[in-house]
Amino acid sequence: MKLLDLTDKTIAQLVRETGISRSTLVDIIKGNTEFKSTSVENGMKISEALNLTIEELYNKIYKEQLLLNIKPL
């Protein structure tokens, strides 16, 4: 799941609400920088802007990927 799939907010709104630079947010959104590789500070800012805990945000982003990687026996 991609970050923008979790919100109706635009990149500009997220930049204003988080104080994270547009280029950094775009890198995270496009997957050039994985969310799990971003700083804790930026992760917290993003999760707060989306009204989620950092754990909820991480799970929403990576849960789909984990389920797709599970192979049947």
N, C-alpha and C positions, 0 to 999 in steps of 0.2 A: 504494500500500500504506500502511496506517496503522501507526503506531508500536506499538500494542497487538497487531497481527497478528504481530509479530515475537517475542513472548514470552508465556509463561504467567503472568508476574508481574502483580500487581494495581497499580493506581495508588498505593495505600498503600505497597506494597513499593518501588516506584520512588522515591517521595518519601523513604522512609527511606534507601535506598541512594545516592541522588544528592544529597540535601540541597536539592533544588530545591523551591520551594513547590508545593503542590497546584494552586493556580490557574494557575501557569505551565505545569505539566505538562499539565493539562487543556486549556489553550489550544493547546498543541502537538499533543496527541492528537486533539482535535476539528478541527484545521486552522484554528483562529482565528489562530494564529501558525504560519507555515510553519517546518518544521525548518530550512530553509536561512536563515531570518531570525533564528533564535535566536542567542544569543551562542556563541562558540567554547567558552567554559568550560562552558556548559550542554550543548552538543552532545557534548563530551568526557565529561562525567559520565553522560549518557544512554548513549552508546556503551559506556562501561566497564561500566555496570550490565547491559547486554545482551551483554557479552563479544564485542563487535565493535569494529573500528577505526572511526573516524569516517567514513572513506571507504566502508567496507562498509555502514555504516548508511545513509549518504546514497544510495548506489547501490540498496539494497534499497527505500528509500522512493520514489525517483524513477524507477527503471528501468521499472517498470510504467507509469507515466504517460508516459514517453518513448515506449515501445512502442505505447501506445494512440494517440498523436498522429501516428505515422508513417502517411502515406497511401500506398496503392499507386499505382504509376505508371500 
